[in-house]
Amino acid sequence: MNGILGNNIDIRQVMARNAGRPVSIAIIGDLCLDLAYQVTTEQAEISVETGLQTYSVLNSKPELGGACNVAVNCKTLGAERVDIYGIVGSDFFGDLLISLLQKHGIETEGVVRQEETWATHVYHKVFERGVEHPRFDSGNFNNPTEASIIGLLSTLRKKLSEYDAVIINEQVPRGLHSESFQKALNEVIENTVSDSGIRWFADCRKLNDIYRKTIHKLNEQEGRLLYGPSCTLDRKELAIWLAKYFKQPIVLTLGPDGAIAVDETEAIQAFPGIHFAGQIDAVGAGDAFLAGLVVAESWGACLSEAAYIGNICAGVSLKVLYECGHPSTDEVILLSEKADWRYNPEIADDERKAQYWKDTPLEVVVSSQMSGFPKVAIFDHDGTISTLRQGWETVMEQSMLTAIAGEAYSSLSTKELQSLRGDIHAFIDRTTGIQTIEQMHYLVELVRHYGYVPEENVHTAAQYKELYNKELLAMVEKKVAEIRAQRLNATDVTMKGSIDFLRFLSSHGTELYLASGTDVDDVKREAALLGYANYFEGRIFGSVGDVSNDPKRLVIQQIIETRLNGDYESCVVFGDGPVEMREAKRHGLLAVGLLSDEVRRYGLNMKKRNRLVLGGADLLIPDFSHASTLSEYLGWEVK
């Protein structure tokens, strides 16, 4: 994790600072209930009365939302006491919401039941085969009475000195935060913020400018709205501006790209987002971030440590589908140790930010140097050296489409088919470079997610891999036959200059390793066929069908333990996929990404740039015909 802000933060040590002292947190805000329905048209009728299609409800599940979800997250993260303040209606949903809060051990004395002009906030969410239908919301015409406001804040004042932190949540347009309530709550803040140890936090969608004497956690869009329509600041500049504007510490969340924290001294730290290969669900991730931030500060963490922990908490939540995730400390620690980070997102998203060395095609993302030739060079195979498998994405897309749609394929509408193809394409892009068997495990999840295939007909990951490999190898074998018939030679199915570059490094004493997500026997066979297996002297690695043993990760770990003796700068990794870039970056090795055009076998393929930069590439080159430029830049002998 070298180079990642937060890599020196030990969450266990932060937790230990609390030394067993009970953490007490209050949350005041919009109390909401999420009611999710999973539906299907199977066994459903066309209504005789209306002529409309009805739906069969497969299951329905109530979940706490809004301020309630923040409260549950604080409790799950270990806060011993969590009190909640807000308003619910005198209705069935209000009863349900309170019972769920109490089930989670959350104190509800601060919850006011209002009979008139208030319906409990409920979001009715309908999902059919993984697709969300329009939502039905109740509580959009609420108005808190003065009696409710006075009663709620009276209870808060009575208990205020008992809390380590108070969180202000504002989420709905017509909820708790009327102008009268805003004024009254600000008076409470004014009377406590200067002469007590209580820390106030605000997470507001519309009212960030109202509760100014608080630590603000806000997203990038909310921050830019505060600045105004002419905001052209970059993210770090925006974060510093917000801290000066509020005259308070702030945490600016950046969606998939992580977060930035600015403390009381205007010291700034950025934390990267986390890459996930599988499906994610952003609902509730902001609440998880907020809870992690506040609980960590209550443990005694500084703002940067707390923001890092909040960032990890959001990552844990993202992996929970169709409901809000509630991170535990064990889950947070585990993810912090294994996270795949997203690097340099602003550079990745904007080709105009590319910096080229001496007007050459060599893009320098992170300045890098080496003292002489590397001791070790690790190469990815497909798309880096070999193009035998060029077109695998198309084969996998069709294989996955067949697997997911099953017998429903012919009856899918054009819109459904386009949507499914789009999801598959995005999945392949996210998982490029990982083992095929691991991709197939995710495919099993997707097949179940869409529900077109009956459960008894869902295959195992190994079975899906066998079906995919059969189609892929048929394509590869056609090229192999052409090579054996001498109608093609190695230069016709390898990236330009790649074999010469292998020879060049080998002749200067660099140990070469080949590591691929393709099955190891296929990698060895193809390297021998194309005439460069000898340069690796037996150091060729590939998948053995074990998801837990990724060959690229294992090779790098082996090299670090046996060859480098702490000299990480003497190892370079080459590849056209984000997996090898992340593994290199994780261990502080030089990562050189190839923007390889596998059809022409030379020149730039800018479609690969985004994922390579996000993966952690330090340098980018089109192909190995630019090896002399790379050698000169890195201080190697020029070929």
N, C-alpha and C positions, 0 to 999 in steps of 0.2 A: 504494500500500500504506500510505497515511497512516493512522496510528492503530494499526498492527499492531506489536506487540512483535516485534522481529526484523527489521523492515524496514530497519534501519540496519546489519545484519550482512552483510558482504560475505564470502561463503564463500571466494572466491579469496584474499582478504587473510588470512583465518584459516589457510588452507593454506600460504601463503607464510611464515608465522612459523616454520614448521618448518625452512625454509632448506635443504631437501634432506637433513636428518638422518634416518637410517632409524628407523622406528617399530617397536618390538618389543612384542608383546602375548602374554600367556598366557591361555588359557581352560581352566578346570577345571570339569568337570560331567558331565552325563548325555549320553552319546554315543548318538545315535538315527539310525535310517534310516527314511525314508518311502518306501513302495513303492506307487505309484498305478497303478491299473488302470482303463482306459477300456473298458467292456463294452457288449454289446448282446445281445439275444435272437435277432437275425438269424443264420441259419445254425446256430443252437444247437438241441440236442435235448432232449427229455424223457428223463431217465436211465431206461434199462430196469431197472436194479437198484433204484433208489430211488423212481422216479416223480416226481422233482423236476426243475424247470426248470434247465437248465445255461445258462452264459453264454459267448458268444464274446468273447475278449479282443482288442480292437482294437489296443491298445498298452499297454505297461507301462514305467514309468520309475522308477528309484531316485533319490532325492534325500536329501542329508544333512539331518538334523534335530537339534533340541536344541542342545547346545553346539557341535556340528559346524556347524550353520547359522550360528551367531554367528561362528565362525572363518572360514567362507567369506566372510561379509559384511565382516569386518575386512580380509581379503586383497583383496577387490574394491575396497574404499575406499582402498587404497594402503598398508596396513601392510606393510612389507617382510618382517618376520618374524612369523609366527603359530605358536605352539606350543600343542598341545592335550593335556590330561590327562584320563584317564578309563579306563573298563573296557569291554571287549567280550568276547564269548564265543569259545571255540575252535570256531567254526562257520563255515559258508559266508558268512553275513551279516556276521560280523566281518571276514572277508577282504575282502568287498566294500566295507564301510565304510572300512577302512584304505586300500584302493586309491583310493577316491574322494577321501579327504583328501589323499593324496599327489599325486593328479592336480591338485589345486588349489594345490599348493605348501605345504601345511601340515605342519609337523614333527610326527611321531607317536612320538618316543622316549618320551613320557610316557603312551602308551596301553598298558595292561596287558591281556594275554590271560589270562582266568581260565577254567579248564576245568570246575570243579565249581560248582554253585549259581549259574550265570550263563548266560543266553541273551542274545545281542545284542538290544537294544531295536529292534524293527521294528514300524512301524505300517502295516498293509496297508489301503489306502484304495481303495474301489471306487466308481466313478462311472458312472452310466448316464444318458445324455442330460442331463448337467449336474447330476443329482441324486445326492448322496452316499448310499451304502448304509451300514449299520452297519459299523464298523471292526473289524478283527481285530488284536489287539496281542500281541506276544510280549515276554517279559522282565518280566512282572508279578510273578514270584516270585524275583527276584534278591536276592542277599545278598553284599556284598563280604567277602572274607576279610581277616584281619589282614595276611597276606603281601602281598595286592594293595595294601592301603592304605599299608603301609610302603614298598613298592617305588615306588608312584606319588609319594608325598610326598618320598621321598629324591631322586628325579629333579628334582622341583620346587625343593627347597632348593638343589640344586647349581646351578641356572640362575637362581634368583630375582633376583639382582642385575642380570641382563642385561635385565630387562623394564622398560618404561615403565609398564605397567598390567597388572593381573591381574583377570580376570573370573570370578566364581563363578556358575555356572549350576546351578539345581536345578529339575527339571521333572517327574520321574516319581515316583510314590509309593514304589516299591521299586527305587531306583537306587543311585547312588554314595554318597548322603549318609546313611549309617547313623549311629547315635549315636557310635560309635567314630570314624568319619571326621570328624564334626562337631568333636569334641573335639580331634583331631589337627590339623585345618586351622586352628582358632581359635588354637592354639599358634603355628602358623607366622605367622598374621596379627599376633598380639601381638608377636612378635619382630622384625617388620619395619616395622610401620605408623608407628612413632614416629621411627625413625632412618634412614629411606631415602627416596628420591624416588619410590618405587613407590606408585601409587594403586590401591587395591582397590575393585572394584565388585561388587555383588551383585544378581542378578536371580533371585528365588526365588518359587516358588508357595506353599510352605507354611512355609519356614524363614526368613522375613524377620527374625524375632526372635532368630535364632541367631547370624548373622554380623554383629554389631552395629557393629564398627569398620570399616565399609565405606561407600562411597557407594551408597545404595540407589536402584535404579530399580524402582518397583513401580506397579501399576495401582490405580485408585480402589477397587475391591472389596477388594483385598489390604490397602490402607491402612485402610479402614473396619473390616475384621475385626480389625486390630491394636488399633484404638481400643475396639472392643467393640460389642455389639448395640444400644446406646443412642445410637450416633453420629448426631447431627443437624447436624454442622458443615457449612458450605458447603465448596466445594472448596479455596479458598484457606486457609481456617481449618484444614482437614484437613492441607494441605501443611505449614503452619507447625507444627502439632502434631507431625507426624511428624519434622520436623527437630529439634525440641526433644527428642522421645522418644529418637531415636537419637544426638543430639548430633553429628550428621554432616550434610553436605549430602544432599539427596534430590531425586529427579525423580519426579513423580507423573504417570503417563500417564492420559489421559482418553478412550481409544478414539477415536471420530470427532471429539471436541471438543478434541484437541490435548494439551497437557501444561503442567505447572507445575513450575518449578525454584526451590528454596530453597538458597542457598549458605551458606558458613560464617558469614556475618554476619547470617543470616536475612533477607537481601534476597530478595524474591520477584518472579518474572517469569512471566507466563502467555503461552503460545503457542497460537494458534487451530488447530483442525483444518482439513483441506483438503477442499473439496467436489469430488466427482468425478461427472460426468454419466453415465459409462459404468459397466460392471460392475466390482466390486472383489472382492478376496479377502483377508481379514484374516490368513490363515495366514502366519506368518513376519514380520508387520509389527513385532511387539515385538522380535524378534531384530534386525531391521534398525535399529530405533530405538537399541537398546543398542549395536550396533556403531558407529553414527554418533556417539553420545555419547562413547564411549571413544576412538575414533580421533581425534575432534576435540580432546578434552582432551590427547591425546598430541601433537597438532600445536602445542599451546600455547593452546588456547581456554580462556576462563573457562567456568564452569558454564552460564551462560545462553546463551552462544554455542554450546556443545556440545549443550545440550538443543534449541536451535533446529535445528541440523544433524541431530540424531537424529530430530526431528519430520519433517523433510523426507525423510530416508531411509525412514521408515515409509511416507510417502506414495508414494514410488517403488515400494516393495514391494507396496502395495495394488493397483497396476494389473496385477500379474502373476497370472493365473488358474491354479488347480489345481497350483501349485507355489510354492515360496518365491522371492520376488524377491531379487536380489542387487544393490543399488544401486551404480552407479559414480559417481565424482565428477562426471563430465560430466552424468549424469542428475540428480544432486542439484542442481547449479547451475542447470540448465534449469528444473526444477520450482520452485525458489525464486524464479525470475524471472517465472513464469507462473501460479503457484498461485492458485486461487480459494478464498478463506478462508471459514470458517464463524464468524460473529460472534455474540457474546452468547448462547451455547447455553442457559445456565440461565434467562435471560429468555424465550427462544424456547420452551422446553419447559414453562413454567409460567405460565399466564395470570394467576395470582395475583400475579405479580411485575410486572404492568403498572402503569405510573405515568401517570395521566391529568392533563391540565392543567386546573385550575379546574373540575373536575367536568364537563368536556366530553368528547366522544368522541375528542379528539386525544390519542393515546398518545405520550409522550416516552420513547423508548428511549435516546437520547443528546441531552443538552441542546444546543440550537442557536439561533443568532441570526443575523440578517442586517442590514446597515446599509442600509436602503432596499430598493427593489425590485431583483430580480435583473437582471443584464445579460442573462442567457441562461436559458431554461427548456427542458428536454428532456423530451418526453413519449413514453412507450410508447403503442401504439395499442390493440390488442385487450385488452379488460378494463380499460383505463384510461380511454379515451374512448369507443371503439366497442364495442357488444355484438353486432354483426352475426355474429361468429363464435362467439357463445355456444353451447356444446355441442360444440366442436371436440374436447374430450377424449374424448367418447363415440365420435365418428367415428374418431379415431386409435386408440383401444383396439380397436375392431372390425377396423380395417384391419390393425393389427399382429397381432392374433390370427389372422386369415386368413393373413397372410404367414408367421407362425412355424409354425403347425400344418399348413398345406398340406392335402394330401389326407387326412392323419391326423385332421383335425378331428372327423369324425363318429365315429371309433373311440376317442377319448380318454375315459377314465373321468371321472366327476364330480370326483373328487379332483384328477386331473391338470389338468382344465380350470380349476378354482378356483385351483390353484397358479399356472398360467400367467397367468390374469387378474390375480392378485395381483402377480406380477412385472412385468407390463405397466403396471399402475396405478402401482406404485412408480417405474418408469422414467419415465413421463410426469410424475410429480410432481417428480422430480429434474431433468428437462430442460426444464421449463416456461420459456418465454422465449427459448430459443436458436433459431437458425434451423431451419426445418423440414428443410432438406437435411442439417443436422448430425444431427438426430434420426434421419433415415433411414440415415445411415452407421452409427449405433449399432444400428439395426434389422437391418442386414445381419449385424452381429456376433451379435445374438441369434438370428437364423434359423440361423446355423451352429452356435451354441452348443447349441441344443436338438436339432438334427439330424433333425427330422421331414421336412425337405425335402431331397431329393438335391442334391448340390453343383451338378450341371448345371442345376438348376431355380432356383437362388438368383438373385434379381434384383440389379441395381445399386441404389445409393441413389437415383439419379435416377428409375429405373423405379418404385420403391416410393413415391417422392414423387408421381409422376404419378397413381398409383392412389389414393393418399390425397386428393390435391387434387381429383380428379374427384368423390369422394364429398362432400368438404367444400364445394366450390363449388356443388354441387347444392343443399345446404342453404342456403348464403348467397343464392343466386339467388332462392330462394322469398321471402326477406325483401326483396330488392331489388325484385322484381316488385310486392310489396305497397306499397313506398314510391313506386314510379313510378305505381302506380294510385291513389296518395294515400289508401290505406286505413291507411298508417302514415306518420309523419313522423319527422324526425331525433330528436326527444326520446324516441320510442318505442324507439330502438336506440342510445342513447348513455347514459353514466352521468349521473346527476342533477347538474345544474349545470356539466357539463364545458364545454359550448360557451360559456356565460356567463363561465366562468373564463378560457378562452382569450382572449375579448374583453377581459376586465378586465386581464390581464397585457399584452396587446398595446397597449392604450390608454395604458399607463403606460411604454411604451418598451422592454419586454422582448422580446428576439428569441426567437421560438419555433421549436423544431425537433421534428420527428416522426420517431421511429426505431423500426422494427419488424422482427421476425424473419420476417414474412410477405413474400412476393414484392413488390418495390417497385411494380410496375405495379398490383397489386391494392390496395395501400395508397393510392396516389394516386387511383385511381378511386373508392374508397369515401369518402375524405376529401372529394372534390369532390361526390359524390352527397349526402353528409350536410351539406354547406354550411359546412365550416370549413377547407377547404384554403387559403383566402386568408389566414388568420391566420399561416400558416407561410411565406408569400411564397416558395414554391419550395423551402423547406428540408425536404423530405420524403424520407426514406431508408428502404429496405427491403432484403430479401435479393436478391442477384443470382446465387444458386446457388453461391457460393464459400465453402466452410467456413472458409477462412483469413481471410475479410474479413467479420467480424460487423458489421452496420450500427451497432449500439449502441456497440460499441467504437470503430469508426472515427469516428462522429460526435463522441463525447466527445473523442477524440484531436485531431480537427480543431479543435474549439472551444478546447481548451486551447492549441493552437499558434497560433491566429489571433485569438482574441477576448478571452481572459481576462487576458493579460499578467501571469500569476502571481497574479491575484486570484481564487483558487479559490472563495472564499466567496461570490462574486457569481453562482454558477451553481447551479441546483437541478434535480434529476432526479425525475420523477414516473413511477411504474409499479406494476403489480400483480404483477410477477414478480421473482425473485431476480437475474436476469442484469443488469438495469439498476441494481439496488441495488448489486451487487458492483462494477460498472464505476464507479459514482459514488464508492463508498467507496475503491476503488483509487487514485483521483486526488484525494481530499479534498473532493469536492463534496457538497452537501447532498442526502441521499437521502430522499424522501418516498414511502412505500409506501401503496398503496390496498388496503384490505380490501374490495374491491368484490364485491357480490352481483350477478352479471351477469344473473340471472333477473329479480329485482325492479328492478334498475338503481339501487338506493339501499340504504343500510343496511349492516350489518356481515356479512362472510363470514369468520368466525374460522378457517376451514380454511386461509386464506392466511397467517395470522399467523406461524406457525412458520417457513415458508420465507422470508418477507420479513425477519423479524428475523435469521435465520441469514445472509441475503444481505447484511445491513449497513444496513437501514433505520434512519434516525435518528428519523423521525417516522412515525406511522401515522394515516390518516384513513379513514373509511368511503367517502366520495364527495365530490364538489366542492360539495355543498350546505353543507359546513362550511368553505368557503373563507374566510369572514369570521373564523372562529376561528383558522385557520392564519395569516391575514394579521396578526391582532392579536398572536399569539404571536411571529411572526417580525419584528414591527416594521414591517410594510408598512401602507399606508393601509387602514383598515377600509372594506369596501365598504358 
